[in-house]
Amino acid sequence: MGSQGGFYQSKEFLDLVKSIGEARSKAEEDRIVLNEIEILKRRIAEPDIPKRKMKEYIIRLVYVEMLGHDTSFGYIHAVKMTHDDSLLVKRTGYLAVTLFLNEDHDLIILIVNTIQKDLKSDNYLVVCAALNAVCKLINEETIPAVLPQVVELLAHPKEAVRKKAIMALHRFYQKSPSSVSHLVSNFRKRLCDNDPGVMGATLCPLFDLITIDVNPYKDLVISFVSILKQVAERRLPKVYDYHQMPAPFIQIKLLKILALLGSGDKQASENMYTVVGDIFRKCDSSSNIGNAVLYECICCVSSLYPNPKLLESATDVISRFLKSDSHNLKYMGIDALGRLIKISPEIAEQHQLAVIDCLEDPDDTLKRKTFELLYKMTKSTNVEVIVDRMIDYMISINDNHYKTEIASRCVELAEQFAPSNQWFIQTMNKVFEHAGDLVNIKVAHNLMRLIAEGFGEDDDTAYSQLRSSAVESYLCILGEPKLPSVFLQVICWVLGEYGTADGKFTASYITGKLCDVAEAYSNDETVKAYAVTALMKIYAIEIAAGRKVDMLPECQSLMEELLASHSTDLQQRANELQVVIDLDAHAVECIMPSDASCEDIEVDEGLSFLNGYIQESIEEGAQPYIPESERSGMLIISNFSNQDHHEAPLHGLRFEAYELPKSAVQSWIPPVSLASTELVQVPEPMYPRESYQTPVSSVSSDAGSSELKLRLDGVQKKWGRPTYSPATSTSNSTSQKTVNGITQVDGTSTANSRTRETYDSRKPHVEISPEKQKLAASLFGGSSKLEKRPATGHKISEASSHTVEKSHVPKSSMEVASEKTAPVQQPPDLLDLGEPTFTSTAPSVDPFKQLDGLLDTTEVTSAASHGSAAASRSPDIIALYAETPAGIHDKDDTDLLSGLSNPSMSNMPDGARTMQPMQSSKGPNPKDSLEKDALVRHMGVTPSSQNPNLFKDLFG
């Protein structure tokens, strides 16, 4: 380790710190740190490391982590150190884990029990270390585990413990307010604690609570004023002084709280005037902390009910700030002046020269703060000077974000305090010309609305003057080489609406200018669209007035170009223009009335004009419309009798838990069936990558009785592809052969093709999220009321690699036969949760498929209990001899029938699968097995090996 250096650390560690400090580049520093990481990885893994060495290793890990490198290999060692009995080691461990881990880290669970134990320790230093970790590491889920111990510590004899307990409860409140809502009274009690540190810590959670709701804490005004008065009179111990200021941070927090409690409350404010005035008089302005307290007093005065004496004291402090040589104090003075202007606007007039000096200061931050002040003190008499200065500053800066903010403020001030129409139009032109496309599109829309509606006056002459000045200025501006797209949209709209309104300009002149705009900005489809619409308005006005319309050659060429455009919007506008030109005056006046841009359009949102048509359709048998709110969560049960119907059932996302498995209901078994045959529990071979229909041929009994079939009628399909569907009598078959005395059919059905067709036709549609719609509406000035899209009904599982598809199970001959038998209990729904991948494989033979007909209805009911776990495999439908207890299933090869286990499978070279016997203690005793073996041989089924215990051989 080397000899000890300073601070009880090894010389090796001190050399590490020194070498990193002397590194000349980031690459050299990284090389040193990576070398240290390799050393620590090797040493920290050594056995029986002394506590002193492990402590230093963890400290070195903390140092490396602080430099931005990964030391996750040592996290567990830091966690182990928190379990140590040594105080020094434990505190080092807590320090390390609070720096290494976050509240959602996986290792947090290993620390909770240690924290609970340490919170009950007799050593208050251990308790303090645990409370520090609580504030950093405990998340919302683990708060209940430590909350009782933390509440008990509020009465601890040590003030440091009480203070940290308050801080822990405050942290709990920030993470989960509901978890400590019943403990708010504890904050009130600790406000009267004998220790000023505990009282000061209580102010922080109370400030958060008062910020949310002031009314429940109005009764504490007297208490807060009393505490502030004691602090200002230096009644606290000297240890709380900072730069000869008595507890300045407690004063600042109390002033913030009083500002909240006195806002809009005259009675509460009157109780605060005296103490705030005392702070103004006694506070020392020669230090930064004293100026901070004075600034907070000004903020408090700006929130209280106005008091002339306090306003005068605040004005004097602001004057000292503005006259200071420090930019920081000038910034505080400008900000404080902006707060007081709301109460007394004449205060700013006393500091005009100081404000102008700040406006011309080279400090950009101070200059921006001064512009904010000017924005607040603008009125009709000074709007021209302020807006001109703001525009000049906007031109000189390159910060697009702040340039956008300045532009919006200039537009707002021009709209509110414009002295004349001419000045308003010129100001807006400057803003659009210099701010460019940074101007929000809403500003352009507002400008169009103001030009159309005016400034709220009823003087028609003022309206016409505003529009005429706008048209004249825009025609002059069109000669500029490059104009922003938003500005051009405004220009085209104004020229189209009012270009020929006063008669100063002819229609041919305006249309020529608009064609020049469309040609000059041919790459901007939005500008071209505005230009074409403006042309249509001008021609419509001419036609409605009875004047002859002569389209200029450049307009005709523009129309020909737009008719062949790739943009359907431009094509539509060009076609509309051609149609409007050929209409008569009356039709044009009805379609495009003159100066009707401000008229309200009545929208029939209920579409009442369709009521007659809807009623007629319902009387003829149409289904009524179901609102989306009622449609959500509905489940449409499809008609399973329609074999060619591929409509997937729609449903909402289900959050309820699955029901417990239902026990099988024993049904009556005809004695003839069991007397003539004995069923053998033989599992079907699995084909996990192929979905097919199972051909079934009947097995006739000696008595010629009706067969018992697997009942699938009424089974509801959910959530996935069907992997077991009985084939119809028209299934494709290719060959037959005999296995163990039973005829089998080897062939493939049409299920694969149907499933693929359904998969292609039922892909879920991409739905635009509401967040994207809201964002689009906010960016492009759309309506905030967004229409909700109906749910698609398709939910995509994260565990699957393909989209879940649904198809219907057609009725087979088995279902038809079973419907004729005595009614039995309807089986529950079989949930299809699987999703096999389709691959082309050779046709496979299912040697025991013909045994389906021998299944008793009891097994069907039992199978339904576990149907949700057997979605992607062909089910083993015979479970007569299963001895496995219900509920025990193999994780990979689950059955539809309870208690049935699948044998292990092995891949053969040709792609086929063989059965691997496994030894197990399941099944009956050997005597019963031999008897069953004899019955099976009597049926013609040969065991797969020489083992007389057939069922252990097959299903072990």
Secondary structure, DSSP 4 states (H G I P E B T S, - for coil): ---B-GGG-BHHHHHHHHHHHT-SSHHHHHHHHHHHHHHHHHHHTSSS--HHHHHHHHHHHHHHHHTT---GGGHHHHHHHTT-S-HHHHHHHHHHHHHH--TT-GGGHHHHHHHHHHHT-S-HHHHHHHHHHHHHH--TTTHHHHHHHHHHGGG-SSHHHHHHHHHHHHHHHHH-GGGSGGGHHHHHHHTT-SSHHHHHHHHHHHHHHHHH-SGGGGGGHHHHHHHHHHHHTT-S-GGGEETTEESHHHHHHHHHHHHHHHTT-HHHHHHHHHHHHHHHHH--TTSHHHHHHHHHHHHHHHHSSP-HHHHHHHHHHHHHHHHSS-HHHHHHHHHHHHHHTTT-GGGGGGGHHHHHHHHT-S-HHHHHHHHHHHHHT--TTTHHHHHHHHHHHHHH---HHHHHHHHHHHHHHHHHH-S-HHHHHHHHHHHHHHHGGGS-HHHHHHHHHHHHH-SS---HHHHHHHHHHHHHHHHHHTTSS---HHHHHHHHHHHHHHTTSSSSS-HHHHHHHHHHHHHHTTT-HHHHHHHHHHHHHHHHHHHHTT------HHHHHHHHHHHT-S-HHHHHHHHHHHHHHTS-HHHHHHHS-TT-TTSPPP--TT-GGGHHHHHHHHHTTPPPP--HHHHTT------TT-TT--PPPP-PPP-SPPPPPPPPPP----HHHHHH------PPPP-TT---EE-------TT-PPPP----TTPPP-SS--S-EE--TT----EEEEETTEEEEE---SHHHHHHHHHHHTPPPP---HHHHHHHHHHHT--S-PPPPPP-S----TT-SS-----PPPP-HHHHHHHTS---PPPPPPP----PPP--------TTGGGGGG--HHHHHHHHTTGGG-SSS------TT--SPTT---SSS--SSTT--PPEEEE-TTS-EEEE----S-S--HHHHHHHHHHHHHHTPPPSSS-S-HHHHHH-
